[in-house]
Amino acid sequence: MIKLTGLTKRYGGFTAVNAIDLVVPRGQLFGFLGPNGAGKTTTLRMIAGILRPTAGTVEIGGVDISVDPIAAKSKLGFIPDRPFIYEKLTGAEFLRFVAGLYDQEGPKVEHRGRELLALFDLEEWQDELVESYSHGMRQKLIISSAFVHRPEVIVVDEPMVGLDPLGQRELRALVTALRADGHAILVSTHLLENAAAMCDRMLVLDGGRLVASGTIEELRARRGDGSIEDVFLDMTRPLRQAQDRL
């Protein structure tokens, strides 16, 4: 459902993302890991069609996003790391607005919106302006908006930021249910233990390159037994040391 071929992003002489090849199939949840500056957010923004690749292609559900961006994005739910939200709308109005961007309206959308607001304990706030929401409530509303049009592919950049423990558990349950329904999900996170518990495969990005891919058991087997933190640091340390010598 997500297919990246030679995906590359350069800014002048700096290569932020370097020739990534990746396939995320239906019913799979992939964790996207890497230190700060590894290129994770840049990659996810290219997948979402926010940034244009310097080279390579992005396909969402078999549709090349550069060829037919509307068709590709209609299959995609994207939760950014720094979301924008219209503060002068109520929570219910914001979900209605986002659904309208996907040309969806009517009773089914209203029912879906109520389901999502109830799931994240926002039902009592649905008629309040978003400007009165706390940071965590805004994050829950943004997450709800990514699911309101029932996308086939979910791309999430640091989803747990600002969520309380209950919100984190609700999001994990929702993502797990979507995976069971056959959705393809790619999640970028710094919460390594959460990723290890949730994800079918782990992808480690460093210096714009995909340096490792596999199940947590496979990655541990390659680097020796240890915690996920030990495995992650062992995989990214060589590049850090090389950069320190430059």
N, C-alpha and C positions, 0 to 999 in steps of 0.2 A: 504493500500500500504506500510505503515511502521508498523511493529509489533515488539515490544520489549517485551520479556518475562523474568522476573527476571534478567534484565541486571545489572551486577555488575562488578566493577573494583576496585581491591585492589593493593596497592603498599606497600608490607610488612604488617605492622600492621595498615596502614592507608587505609580507605575505601573511595575512591573518588566518586564512584557511587554505590548506595545501592539498589539493587533489584527493578529496575524500570520496571513497566508494562505499556505499552502504545500502542494504535492503532491510526494511522492517516489514515483515509479513503480517497478515491478519492474525488476530488473536495473540499477539505478542506485545510485551511491554519491555522496552529497552531503556536502560539507564545510561545517561550521557554524563560522564564524569571528567574532571580535569581541574587543574589549578586555575586561579584567576589569570585571565589573559590567554587562556589556552585556545580560544576561538569558539567556545560553545555557543555563546549568545549570537555571534555573527553567523554561525551555521544555522541556528534555528530561525533567525530572521530571514535568511535566504530561503529556507524551506517554506516559511510563511509568505514569501513574496514581498517582504518589506524592503529587502536589499536585493540588488541585481548582481548575480555572480559575475566575476571577471571571466571565468571559464567553467565548463561543465554544465550539467543539467540537474533539475529537480523534477521528479514525477510524483504526483499525488493521485493515488488510485488509477494509475496508468495514463494520467493527463500531464503533459509537460506544462509547468506553470508559466514558462516564458511564451508558450504558443497560445494557450487558452487559460489565462489567469483566473477568469471568473469561474469557469467549470472546475478548475483545480481547487480554488479557495472555498467553493461551496461544499467540498468534501472534508474540509479542514476546520478543526477547532484549535485556536492558538491562545495560550495564556502567557503573556510576556512577563519579563522580570520587572519592568516599570510600566504598569498599565496606565492608560488615560481613561478618565471617566467624567461624564457630564454631571456636574454637581447640582445643576438646577432641574434635574429630572428626579422623579421618585425611583425607588428600586424597581417597581413593576414597569414603569415607563421605560427605564433603561433596557430591560430585557425585551420589551416590545420593540424598542428602537433597533436593537441588534438583530432581532429576528427579521425585521423589515429589510435590513441590509441584504439578507439572504432570500428576499421575496417571499417570506413566510408570514402569515397572519391568520387570524380567525380563532375559533374555539380550541383547536389543537394546540396552538402556540400559547394561548392563555393558560390552558391546563398544564402544559409543560413548564411554563414560568412559575406557576404556583407550586408544582412539584419540587422544583429546584430551590425556590425560596424556603419551602418547608424543610427540605433536606439540610440546609445550612442555617436553620434557625433565624431566618430573616422575614418570616411570614408577618410578624407583628410590625415590621418596619417597611413593608412593601409600599405604603402610601406616604412615607416620609422622604423628604429631599435627601439626596445622597450626601450633600454637604454636612448633614448631621451625623453621618455614619463614622464609626471609628475606623482606624486603618485595617484592622482585621475584618470588619464587616465589608469594607470596600473590596478587600481581596476575595472574600466569599462571593460577592456580587459579580466580580470579574470572572471568577471560575464558573459561576452559573451561566454567564453570558456566552462562554465558550461552548457550552453544551446545549444551548437552547435550540439550535437548529439540527440537533442529532447528527453530528458529523461522524464520518467513518474513520477519520484519522485525528488523533489528538497529539498536539505538540505543546509541551509545558516547560517553561523556563523558571526554575526555582519556585515550585508551587507552594511550598510550606511557609514562605516568608510572611510573617504577620498573622499566621493562623495560630489559635490556641490549640491545646492538645485535642480537644473535642473536634475542632475543625479539621485538624490533620487526620484524625481517625476517619471522619466522614469522607474526606477527599480520597484517602486510601481505599475505602470501601467502594466509592463510586468508580474509581479507576479500575479496581479489580473486577467489578461487575461489567464494566465496558469491555475489558479484555476478554472476559468469558463470553460476551456477546459477539466477539469477532472483530473488535476494533483494533487498529494498530496504534500503539502509543509510544511516544518518545519523550522521556522526562530528563531534563537537566537538573542536577541537584548536587549540593555539597554535603548532604546528609548521607554518609556512606552506608551506615547500618540500615537505614530505611531502604536505600536502593538495593542492598543485598537481599533484604527480606522480600521486596516487592517484585524485582525485575527478573525476567527470563534470561536476559543477557545484559552484560555490562560493556560499555564502550568507553575507553579511556583516550581522551584527546589531550595532546600536549604540543605546544609550539605550532598549532594549526594542523598537526598531523594526527591521524588515528593510530595510536601506538599499541593498542591491545583491544581484543574483543573476545568475549566468551562468557560462559556462566561463571558464577563466583567460584564454583568448584574447579573449573578449568583454569581460571586465573590463579587461584591458590596453588594448584598443582604445578603451574609454570614457575612460580616464584617461591615455592616452599610454603609450608603451613604457617598460618599466622592470622592476625585480624585483618579485616578489609582495609583498615587504615595502613597497616604495614605493607600490604600488597600494593595499594595505590601509591604510597610514597616510594616504594622500590621501583615502580614502573616509571615514575616521573622524575626521579632523582638524577639519572644520567643527563637529561637535557638541562636541568637546573644547574648541574655542575659545569656543563659545557658552556652555558651562558655566562656563568660567573667568571670563567677564564677569559672571556672575550673582552 
